[in-house]
Amino acid sequence: LLLFVLRHHRKLFYALVPWVFFANKYYISVFLFHFLLGIILADHFERIENDKNSKLHKNRVLILILSIILYSWREILNFITVPAAIQDISDNILFLDIFFITGLGSFGLLWFIINSNRTQRILDNRPLRKLGELSYCIYLTHWIFTTIFMDHWQKIELKVGADNMFVSMLAFVLTGTFLLSLLLNRLVEKPFIRLGKR
């Protein structure tokens, strides 16, 4: 629906941004705002890529540092305690839960990559391009394998031992996600992309 609105009425799409921000947590999905941020990046891709004179570009290192902090916020909270009053404002007035904050961090990191020719050259290699091609399928499927592993945690722990659980989970989730993503990309995503271009 958001893509349809963007394609046919850009002003309405950007007017919906505050509504999506509010609806994100309470009415629809905690990830709707992330989807919206991705649409905004795609909509402004060429402008971001070619922008070398604006204040944003001149402050790109600061934006990168801030984005890394926001993206790492979940881990940072393991080392600091946010005062209760600030946490209350964040959670109940501004609706800034951890997913929102890390989503903003991801947005900033992607903005930086799009804006930086040097970073794009570093990332422009065949394995990473293939991962990029599979990224949406990876996003959709990784929770399947994570959930299966978590549902069988105790049985697996008895077989491999507590010390090997992280490596076992990593191997299972990465392998399963990659194989299923390859399959979905070939059998579902690419055919529908071709269909959409007709």
VENDAUR-V139873 format. One record per pair of residues at least 4 apart in sequence whose ideal C-beta (glycine too) atoms are under 6 Angstrom apart, sorted by the first residue. I is the first residue (numbers start at 0). J is the second residue. Records with the same first field share a line. If there is no record, write none. Layout:
I = J / J
This chain:
1 = 38
4 = 8 / 11 / 12
5 = 12
15 = 19
18 = 22
19 = 23 / 31 / 32 / 35
22 = 26 / 27
23 = 31 / 32
24 = 94
27 = 31
29 = 98
32 = 102
33 = 102
36 = 106
40 = 109
43 = 47
46 = 50
47 = 113 / 114
48 = 113
50 = 56
51 = 56
58 = 62
59 = 111
62 = 107
63 = 111
66 = 70 / 104 / 107 / 108
69 = 100 / 103 / 104
70 = 101 / 104 / 105
71 = 75
72 = 100
73 = 97
81 = 85 / 86
87 = 91
88 = 92
89 = 93 / 95
95 = 99 / 100
98 = 102
111 = 115
112 = 118
119 = 123
122 = 127
133 = 137 / 180 / 184
136 = 140 / 180 / 183 / 184
137 = 141 / 176 / 180
140 = 176 / 179 / 180
141 = 176
142 = 146
144 = 172 / 175 / 176
145 = 172
148 = 168 / 171
151 = 155
155 = 159
156 = 161 / 164
159 = 163 / 167
163 = 167
168 = 172
169 = 173
170 = 174
171 = 175
172 = 176
176 = 180
180 = 184
182 = 186
183 = 187
184 = 188
